[in-house]
Amino acid sequence: MANDAAAKSQKKSWFEGVKAEFKKIIWTDKSTLVKQTIVVVAVTIILCIIISIMDAALIRAISLVVK
């Protein structure tokens, strides 16, 4: 019984700590969020293009060696 009470107290304390940490979060404003999202999408597209070009080049090189 005492073990159950201690576990419940520990869980309650943990949730209170999480709640306190969430209150400390400073959320970004809409314009910053939009700018960062655009940068992430742009970098993802650029990396996709670079990886696709490298993949095509490696496939072509391997097919030249194998033939």
TIFIPA-899033 format. One line per field, with one value per residue: x, y, z of N, C-alpha, C, O in turn; residue number from 0; residue in three letters. Coordinates in nm, 4 decimals, always signed. Example, Ala and Ser with C-alpha at 12.3 -4.5 7.8 and 13.67 -1.06 7.14 Angstrom:
<recs>
neast c(+1.3190:+1.2850)
nnorth c(-0.5690:-0.2250)
nup c(+0.7800:+0.7080)
caeast c(+1.2300:+1.3670)
canorth c(-0.4500:-0.1060)
caup c(+0.7800:+0.7140)
ceast c(+1.3200:+1.2900)
cnorth c(-0.3300:+0.0030)
cup c(+0.7800:+0.7870)
oeast c(+1.4236:+1.3409)
onorth c(-0.3319:+0.1138)
oup c(+0.8465:+0.8039)
i c(0:1)
aa c(Ala:Ser)
</recs>
This chain:
<recs>
neast c(+0.0813:+0.1883:+0.3807:+0.2345:+0.1238:+0.3530:+0.4385:+0.2283:+0.2562:+0.5061:+0.4556:+0.2726:+0.4345:+0.6172:+0.4532:+0.3794:+0.6260:+0.6699:+0.4606:+0.5389:+0.7735:+0.6664:+0.5387:+0.7518:+0.8261:+0.8939:+0.7147:+0.7589:+0.6879:+0.4400:+0.5495:+0.8232:+0.8044:+0.6968:+0.9080:+1.1167:+1.0045:+0.9918:+1.2660:+1.3442:+1.1963:+1.3039:+1.5783:+1.5483:+1.4456:+1.6626:+1.8655:+1.7469:+1.7555:+2.0361:+2.1140:+1.9720:+2.0977:+2.3586:+2.3030:+2.2076:+2.4404:+2.6172:+2.4857:+2.5038:+2.7853:+2.8460:+2.7078:+2.8581:+3.1016:+3.0307:+2.9438)
nnorth c(-0.1189:+0.1289:+0.1579:+0.1992:+0.4501:+0.6053:+0.5762:+0.7008:+0.9596:+1.0206:+1.0138:+1.2241:+1.4375:+1.4311:+1.4968:+1.7546:+1.8780:+1.8581:+2.0167:+2.2645:+2.3060:+2.3269:+2.5700:+2.7412:+2.7493:+2.9357:+3.0242:+3.0544:+3.3375:+3.3870:+3.4781:+3.4139:+3.1385:+3.0741:+3.1588:+2.9875:+2.7418:+2.7627:+2.7703:+2.5133:+2.3486:+2.4329:+2.3617:+2.0865:+2.0196:+2.0996:+1.9247:+1.6839:+1.7045:+1.7133:+1.4604:+1.2958:+1.3549:+1.2648:+0.9931:+0.9159:+0.9607:+0.7754:+0.5346:+0.5403:+0.5345:+0.2863:+0.1174:+0.1576:+0.0436:-0.2220:-0.3152)
nup c(+0.0000:+0.0841:-0.1036:-0.3375:-0.2871:-0.2793:-0.5425:-0.6818:-0.5840:-0.6842:-0.9606:-0.9802:-0.9028:-1.1129:-1.3342:-1.2564:-1.2761:-1.5527:-1.6437:-1.5396:-1.6887:-1.9474:-1.9244:-1.9385:-2.2017:-2.4908:-2.7533:-3.1061:-3.3212:-3.5829:-3.8292:-3.8108:-3.7897:-4.0422:-4.2100:-4.1255:-4.1919:-4.4706:-4.5295:-4.4418:-4.6173:-4.8635:-4.8359:-4.8116:-5.0654:-5.2268:-5.1330:-5.2071:-5.4862:-5.5270:-5.4240:-5.6006:-5.8453:-5.7888:-5.7487:-6.0012:-6.1498:-6.0329:-6.0928:-6.3717:-6.4022:-6.2869:-6.4613:-6.6935:-6.6225:-6.5750:-6.8233)
caeast c(+0.0000:+0.2739:+0.4515:+0.1408:+0.1133:+0.4787:+0.4401:+0.1341:+0.3166:+0.6164:+0.3948:+0.2155:+0.5484:+0.6733:+0.3617:+0.3910:+0.7513:+0.6475:+0.3733:+0.6214:+0.8636:+0.5879:+0.5110:+0.8741:+0.8482:+0.8627:+0.6802:+0.7945:+0.5737:+0.3981:+0.6407:+0.9450:+0.7687:+0.6836:+1.0432:+1.1904:+0.9434:+1.0366:+1.4070:+1.3504:+1.1461:+1.4015:+1.6978:+1.5085:+1.4374:+1.7994:+1.9330:+1.6850:+1.8111:+2.1779:+2.1208:+1.9236:+2.2044:+2.4661:+2.2543:+2.2066:+2.5796:+2.6730:+2.4244:+2.5641:+2.9245:+2.8468:+2.6664:+2.9699:+3.2038:+2.9803:+2.9326)
canorth c(+0.0000:+0.2474:+0.1649:+0.2582:+0.5930:+0.6680:+0.5787:+0.8043:+1.0876:+1.0414:+1.0461:+1.3587:+1.5289:+1.4333:+1.5737:+1.8947:+1.9256:+1.8738:+2.1336:+2.3829:+2.3234:+2.3738:+2.7118:+2.8152:+2.7484:+3.0581:+2.9822:+3.1536:+3.4037:+3.3281:+3.5129:+3.3342:+3.0004:+3.0642:+3.1694:+2.8648:+2.6342:+2.7807:+2.7295:+2.3674:+2.2908:+2.4628:+2.2774:+1.9491:+2.0065:+2.1071:+1.7982:+1.5810:+1.7190:+1.6733:+1.3148:+1.2349:+1.3688:+1.1731:+0.8575:+0.8925:+0.9530:+0.6476:+0.4272:+0.5453:+0.4903:+0.1418:+0.0486:+0.1631:-0.0501:-0.3580:-0.3544)
caup c(+0.0000:+0.0929:-0.2310:-0.4332:-0.2552:-0.3204:-0.6886:-0.7238:-0.5492:-0.7780:-1.0900:-0.9687:-0.9016:-1.2490:-1.4184:-1.2165:-1.3351:-1.6967:-1.6593:-1.5141:-1.8020:-2.0610:-1.9040:-1.9708:-2.3458:-2.5644:-2.8879:-3.2081:-3.3828:-3.7095:-3.9393:-3.7934:-3.8211:-4.1875:-4.2672:-4.0962:-4.2698:-4.6097:-4.5351:-4.4298:-4.7430:-4.9692:-4.8153:-4.8410:-5.2117:-5.2808:-5.1015:-5.2902:-5.6216:-5.5230:-5.4070:-5.7250:-5.9452:-5.7515:-5.7704:-6.1457:-6.1947:-5.9869:-6.1717:-6.5060:-6.3903:-6.2631:-6.5837:-6.7874:-6.5755:-6.5855:-6.9650)
ceast c(+0.0859:+0.3488:+0.3641:+0.1294:+0.2388:+0.4852:+0.3470:+0.1906:+0.4284:+0.5625:+0.3395:+0.3270:+0.6079:+0.5848:+0.3650:+0.5181:+0.7376:+0.5632:+0.4527:+0.7160:+0.7889:+0.5538:+0.6313:+0.8975:+0.8074:+0.8399:+0.7150:+0.6689:+0.5513:+0.4976:+0.7708:+0.9189:+0.7580:+0.8212:+1.1222:+1.1349:+0.9874:+1.1815:+1.4190:+1.3050:+1.2461:+1.5257:+1.6664:+1.5021:+1.5762:+1.8747:+1.8766:+1.7414:+1.9564:+2.1908:+2.0742:+2.0298:+2.3189:+2.4258:+2.2560:+2.3485:+2.6425:+2.6143:+2.4860:+2.7087:+2.9309:+2.8064:+2.7750:+3.0775:+3.1590:+2.9763:+3.0631)
cnorth c(+0.1257:+0.2688:+0.2308:+0.4084:+0.6675:+0.6789:+0.6873:+0.9427:+1.1222:+1.0798:+1.1874:+1.4628:+1.5420:+1.5173:+1.7222:+1.9561:+1.9493:+1.9979:+2.2628:+2.4102:+2.3749:+2.5222:+2.7985:+2.8272:+2.8821:+3.0175:+3.0925:+3.2173:+3.3476:+3.3563:+3.4326:+3.1888:+2.9795:+3.0683:+3.0407:+2.7461:+2.6421:+2.7362:+2.5772:+2.3010:+2.3133:+2.3748:+2.1324:+1.9258:+2.0082:+1.9771:+1.6829:+1.5854:+1.6722:+1.5214:+1.2438:+1.2411:+1.2726:+1.0282:+0.8234:+0.8777:+0.8200:+0.5302:+0.4225:+0.4956:+0.3394:+0.0661:+0.0522:+0.0612:-0.1935:-0.4030:-0.3856)
cup c(+0.0000:-0.0376:-0.3383:-0.4122:-0.2999:-0.4722:-0.7415:-0.6977:-0.6471:-0.9158:-1.0884:-0.9734:-1.0417:-1.3409:-1.3831:-1.2738:-1.4840:-1.7239:-1.6394:-1.6305:-1.9251:-2.0475:-1.9404:-2.1211:-2.4063:-2.7093:-2.9867:-3.2659:-3.5229:-3.8219:-3.9311:-3.8303:-3.9717:-4.2537:-4.2458:-4.1743:-4.4148:-4.6247:-4.5294:-4.5587:-4.8551:-4.9562:-4.8470:-4.9919:-5.2735:-5.2541:-5.1839:-5.4319:-5.6251:-5.5124:-5.5338:-5.8339:-5.9146:-5.7770:-5.9192:-6.1993:-6.1541:-6.0652:-6.3119:-6.5019:-6.3708:-6.3880:-6.6905:-6.7496:-6.5984:-6.7310:-7.0195)
oeast c(+0.0594:+0.3769:+0.4135:+0.1257:+0.2311:+0.5322:+0.3823:+0.1749:+0.4439:+0.6175:+0.3574:+0.3142:+0.6446:+0.6353:+0.3543:+0.5186:+0.7876:+0.5916:+0.4352:+0.7367:+0.8420:+0.5415:+0.6150:+0.9806:+0.7001:+0.9339:+0.7023:+0.5597:+0.6327:+0.5269:+0.8227:+1.0018:+0.8050:+0.8483:+1.1870:+1.2107:+1.0174:+1.2160:+1.4966:+1.3689:+1.2710:+1.5729:+1.7500:+1.5487:+1.6056:+1.9411:+1.9510:+1.7715:+1.9957:+2.2703:+2.1314:+2.0500:+2.3703:+2.5079:+2.3003:+2.3745:+2.7139:+2.6864:+2.5164:+2.7499:+3.0137:+2.8639:+2.7842:+3.1376:+3.2397:+3.0033:+3.0742)
onorth c(+0.2190:+0.3820:+0.3086:+0.4850:+0.7788:+0.7796:+0.7584:+1.0331:+1.2374:+1.1685:+1.2624:+1.5648:+1.6516:+1.5998:+1.8067:+2.0721:+2.0489:+2.0745:+2.3590:+2.5259:+2.4576:+2.5923:+2.9169:+2.9072:+2.9349:+2.9807:+3.2108:+3.1607:+3.2710:+3.2673:+3.3883:+3.1242:+2.8782:+2.9893:+2.9910:+2.6595:+2.5396:+2.6708:+2.5187:+2.2065:+2.2224:+2.3194:+2.0623:+1.8227:+1.9283:+1.9249:+1.5941:+1.4813:+1.5994:+1.4607:+1.1413:+1.1439:+1.2065:+0.9488:+0.7154:+0.7924:+0.7587:+0.4366:+0.3152:+0.4211:+0.2725:-0.0384:-0.0404:-0.0007:-0.2781:-0.5198:-0.4206)
oup c(-0.0758:-0.0772:-0.4199:-0.5086:-0.3519:-0.5251:-0.8356:-0.7798:-0.6876:-0.9810:-1.1843:-1.0410:-1.0839:-1.4170:-1.4719:-1.3151:-1.5363:-1.8160:-1.7141:-1.6672:-1.9993:-2.1479:-1.9701:-2.1639:-2.3769:-2.7798:-2.9550:-3.2607:-3.5746:-3.9018:-4.0336:-3.8945:-4.0235:-4.3441:-4.3379:-4.2180:-4.4760:-4.7232:-4.6050:-4.6049:-4.9342:-5.0554:-4.9040:-5.0405:-5.3624:-5.3437:-5.2257:-5.4904:-5.7163:-5.5842:-5.5709:-5.9067:-6.0048:-5.8227:-5.9584:-6.2841:-6.2335:-6.0999:-6.3640:-6.5908:-6.4326:-6.4182:-6.7711:-6.8375:-6.6370:-6.7590:-7.1370)
i c(0:1:2:3:4:5:6:7:8:9:10:11:12:13:14:15:16:17:18:19:20:21:22:23:24:25:26:27:28:29:30:31:32:33:34:35:36:37:38:39:40:41:42:43:44:45:46:47:48:49:50:51:52:53:54:55:56:57:58:59:60:61:62:63:64:65:66)
aa c(Met:Ala:Asn:Asp:Ala:Ala:Ala:Lys:Ser:Gln:Lys:Lys:Ser:Trp:Phe:Glu:Gly:Val:Lys:Ala:Glu:Phe:Lys:Lys:Ile:Ile:Trp:Thr:Asp:Lys:Ser:Thr:Leu:Val:Lys:Gln:Thr:Ile:Val:Val:Val:Ala:Val:Thr:Ile:Ile:Leu:Cys:Ile:Ile:Ile:Ser:Ile:Met:Asp:Ala:Ala:Leu:Ile:Arg:Ala:Ile:Ser:Leu:Val:Val:Lys)
</recs>
